[in-house]
Amino acid sequence: MMTQGADSIDFEKVQQVAGGVMAHVAGAVSLMMAYIGDQAGVFAAMDGEGPMTLDQLAEKTGLNAKYLREWLGSVSAAGYLVFDPVAQTFELPAEHAMVFAREGQPACMQGFIQAIVAQYDMHEKAVEVFKSGEGRAWSEHSPCLFCGTDRFFRPVYAAHLLTEWLPALDGVVERLEAGGKVADIGCGYGTSTILMAQAFPNSTFIGFDFHQPSIDKARERAADAGLANVSFELATAQDFPGHDFDFACIFDALHDMGDPVGAARHVRKVLKDDGVFMVVEPMAGDSMAENMHLMGQIFYGFSCMACVPASLAQPVGYGLGAQAGQAKLARVLGDGGFTIIRRAAETPSNMVLEAKP
């Protein structure tokens, strides 16, 4: 192995790379601080209160002022709070609250942050899987990941599913309004299923997932919402029960499946001949070069830690990855028996594909 001598090293480039790493270190620390502030209720306590002193915040939250002082210093330096050095106050403006405190807002990042913390929670397992090349079942992750994933996707689906994505599909809204039969595959905690069930009371919705704790949580949420037109069942995407579905959908989960072609083939089998299959996947170009940006950095990372390992832990182990791109996804759907595939809608983080027999 050859190593460059010191005289051939461009130390300005070294400083640039090291500076970038320092920025990432600062970001990693700040995300942990943001997670602590979320879980301890500090952001919620500051929302709408205006400028607060350390003592005022300690009194309101009941937290140790010494811990709060360090926490406030870190998140203020990160720009998460606004610090007034003259008055010695800290403020969470409404715009910042949308990101850190207001659950369900499209801009709220706490779910994303929680999902990242979950990866560090079991970092030794992540290293072991990466080195061995073996799979890692979804159930082998920290429960924090399941909660964080749902918290991240929930506001995105709430903002776009009913108003943009479904209307972009051919005749789906009209069919659901009249009363259709829907399969939501890989439903997780049931967020997408419940949103649709609430909006279309004449239709029947069944959410399927292979993770029992997620199904339990989805059933709990449906019961809390008082919905009679939705149910949740434990099943894989390749063998879930039922037939004659008018509409089927998979939200941000096709790339996690060991056999996405088998899943598409099974959807085609149980879908009516005039049915529609919607696949929502992370936004990505068709080549790695197209994904060399911030979102690509994040999605490739999550794919390495969670998505590909989940796929490799299942039969076939296709390993599609979270940055598959439309062309590869279209091949998967085509191999599954769908002949008409188009991009119906998109957001900065998602693409929505419509597939028909």
Secondary structure, 3 states (H helix, E strand, C coil): CCCCCHHHCCHHHHHHHHHHHHHHHHHHHHHHHHHHHHHCCHHHHHCCCCCECHHHHHHHHCCCHHHHHHHHHHHHHCCCCEEECCCCEEECCHHHHHHHCCCCCCCCCHHHHHHHHHHHHCHHHHHHHHHHCCCCCHHHCCHHHHHHHHHHHHHHHHHHHHHHHHHHCCCHHHHHHHCCEEEEECCCCCHHHHHHHHHCCCCEEEEEECCHHHHHHHHHHHHHHCCCCEEEEECCCCCCCCCCEEEEEEECCHHHCCCHHHHHHHHHHHEEEEEEEEEEEECCCCCHHHHCCHHHHHHHHHHHHHHHHHHHCCCCCCCCCCCCCHHHHHHHHHHCCCCEEEEEEECCCEEEEEEEC
